[in-house]
Amino acid sequence: MPNEQPNNPLHGLTLEKILTQLVDQYGWDGLHERIRVNCFVNDPSIKSSLKFLRKTQWARDKVEALYIKTFS
């Protein structure tokens, strides 16, 4: 039986998809206003932001929380 997570709003979403949808919604400047990390303001890209977010759990937690707040 597959491991299902019916109460997890992020189930099945990759960090890349989450970040891409947030950038589409807010833009890089808007994302930086909501989550103060330099990778969203200094030459921002999906690739560099993913690299940072995968290494920095507190920032990833904030991105995931913003996604849930925005799209749930």
N, C-alpha and C positions, 0 to 999 in steps of 0.2 A: 504494500500500500504506500503510495507516495506521501512524502512529508508535506502536508498542506498547512497553510497559515492563514486561515480565513479572517483573522482579526488584525493582520499586519497590512496596513495600507501601502507599504512599499514592496510587498511580495511580488516578485516577477519583474521588478524594475531594476535596471542597471544604474549605477551612479552616473554614467554618461547620459542616459536618457533623462534622468532627473535634472542634471545640470543644464542640458540642452533646453528642456522645457522652461526652466527658470530664466534662462537667458532670453528665450523667445518672449516670455511674459514681461520681464522687467528690464532687459538690456544689461550690459555690464555695469553701467553707472548705477542703475537702480539696484542691482544685486549687491554692489559694494555699499550702497547706503544702508541696506538691511543687514549685511554681514560684512563686517570690517576686516577683510583680509586683502593683502596686497596683490594676490594673484588675480583679483577681479578688477584692478585698476591699472597696474603696471604691465602694459603689453598683454592684455588678457587673451587667452585662447582656451578652447575646450581641453586640448591636450595638456597644456601646462597646469591648468586648474585641476584636472583629474589627477595629475601626478602629485600635486600638493595635497589634495583632499584625501588621497589614499594613504598618505603618510601622517596626516594630522587629524586624529579622531575628533577633537573638539570642533574643528571647522566642518568636518563631514556631518557631525550631529546637527549643527546649526543649519546646514544646507538641507538635510533631510527634514528637519522640523519646519523650515520655511516651505518646503514642497508640500508637506501635509497640510499646513495652514492655508496655503494658496489653492490647492486643488482638491481638497476634501470637503 
